């Protein structure tokens, strides 16, 4: 089953994911899918933030991202001094929404709290991941623009593997478009049973 995810396409159609905007040009950044093919080597602007439990993992990932040619926006923190993870999640959401970053990496002890904070913003689709397949599916099926990871739960090599999968997998589009569109609505909407 996982073998088919090795062949995920690198580009998808331009689709506005929020019905209230008629075209991609009118929608806020982060709610539309690009139609231009993206090579894995092409760099992203990546916003990254962590709380006190994950700042060391963040420091390792910042260097790894820069070595890979990505532009990194380091939103902190940089010490063991206790901070509140929601603040750092909100900073990532603001960077994505403002178009300052195309992708985000949210880190805390478990990855759970900071992912909840990021997902409070309607332009962000943050997926908590702990392995390569989860990161690939987050992009391919859910068009995630932010991933969250738990520094107390995964090591640096697994984090790098997840991040590489996240940055090189494109959204599949097709049947997933309507599902992602439903995630982008500010109010809960569902199909009748």
N, C-alpha and C positions, 0 to 999 in steps of 0.2 A: 504494500500500500504506500509506504513512504517513498518508494522509487519514483512515482509519478511526480512528486514535488520537486525532484531534481530538474525537471524540464519546465519549470514555471516561466512564462513569458516575461520579457523585460519592458513591455509597454502596454498601455491600455488606452481606451477611447477617452476623448474629452467629454466629461459628463458633469453637469452641475448636480451636486448631491443634495441640495436643499430646494424644494419645490418653489419657495417664495421668490427665488431668483430665476429669471428666465434664461440666463446664459452664464457661462463660466466667467465672462468679463465682469458681470455685476455681483458675483458672489464674493464674500470675504475669502481671503487666502485660507487654504486648508480645507475648503469644502468642495474643491473640484479636482478632477484627475487630469493630468497632462496627457496630450496625445503624442508627444515627442518621445522617441525611443531613448532610453537612458542606459548607457553602458555602465557596467559595474564599477569601472575605474573612474567614472565621472564623479567629481567630489560634490558632497552636500554641505550645506551650512547646518551644523548640528548643535543644538542647545543641550547642555548637560548640567544637571544639578543633583546634589546629594545632601542628605542630612549628616549629622555627626557620626552615625553608624556606618556610613558608606563613603565617606570622603576619600579614603585610601583607594577604594575600588575606582572611584571617579578619577583620581589622579592618574592611575594606570591607564584607564580608558581614554583620557584626554590625550596622552602621549601616543597611544596606539592609533587613535583617529587622525591625529596630526601627521604621523608617519605615513598613513595611508592617503594623505593628501586632502583630507576634509578640513573645512574651516570650522573651528570649534569655538562656541560661545560658552565659556565656563561661568555659570551663574552661582557658583559656590556650593557649599561651604568648604573650608580648607583646614579644619581642625576638629579635635575631639570635643570642643565646647558644645554643650547641648543647645540644639536649635529645633525649631518646629518644622517638620517635614511639609505641612501644607503650604507654608510660605514658598518653599522651593518648587513645589509642584505648580503653584500659581505663576511663578516666574517663567517656567517652561511654557505654560499655556499662553502667557502674554507674548513670549518670543515667537511662538508658532502663529498666533493670531495676527500679530503685527507684520508678519512676513520676514522677520529678522532671521528666522531659522526654518528650514524645510522639514527637519526631523528633530526629534527630541529623545533624550535618554534621562529617565527619572530613577533615582536610586535612593533607597533607604534600607533599614535593617531587613525587612521582609519584602519590600516592594509594594506591599498592599496599600498602606496609608498614602504614599505619594501618588500611586496610580489613581486612587479615589479623588485626590485633590486635582490632578490634571484633568480627569474626566468631568469635573464640574463645569468645564468650559465647553460650549457646544461645538467649537471648531476643532476640538481635540478628540482623537480616538486613541486612547492609551491602553496598551495590552500588557498585562503582567506575564512575563515569559521566564522560563527556566531551562529551555533547551532549544536547539536549532530548529526543530520542526515547528514548535510553537511560535517562534519568531517569524518563520516563513509563512505560516498560515495567518498570522496576524496581519501581514502585509497582503498576501494573495487573496484572502477571503474578506478581511475586515477593513482593508485600506488604513491600517493603523499608521498614524504619523508620529507616535511616541511609543517607546517601550519602557517598561518599568522592570527592574530586577532587584532582588534582595541580596544585599552584600553578606548577610549572615547565612544565606541559603545556597549560594553558588560561588564557585571560585573564579579567578580571573580568566582562565582559559575558556571556561564555559561562557562567561560573560562576553568575551571577544567573539566566540563562535555565534552566540545569539545576535550580537551587534552586526557581524558580517552578514548573516542571513537576512536580518532586518533591512540593511542598507542595499542589498543586491537583489531583493525580490520585489517585483512590481505587482500591483493590483491586477487581478484577473478580469475585473469588470463583469460583463455578461450578467448572469443570474444574481451575482453578488451586489450589483449596483442598487437594486431596489431595497435590499436588506441593509446596506450601508446608509442609504438615503433615510430609512426609518430611524437609524441611530442618530442622524443629524437633526431631527425635528426637536424643537424645544419642548414639545408636549408629547406625552405617550400616545401613540396611535397603534392600533392593531387590526388585523383582519378578523372578521367574525369566525367563530369556530364552526 
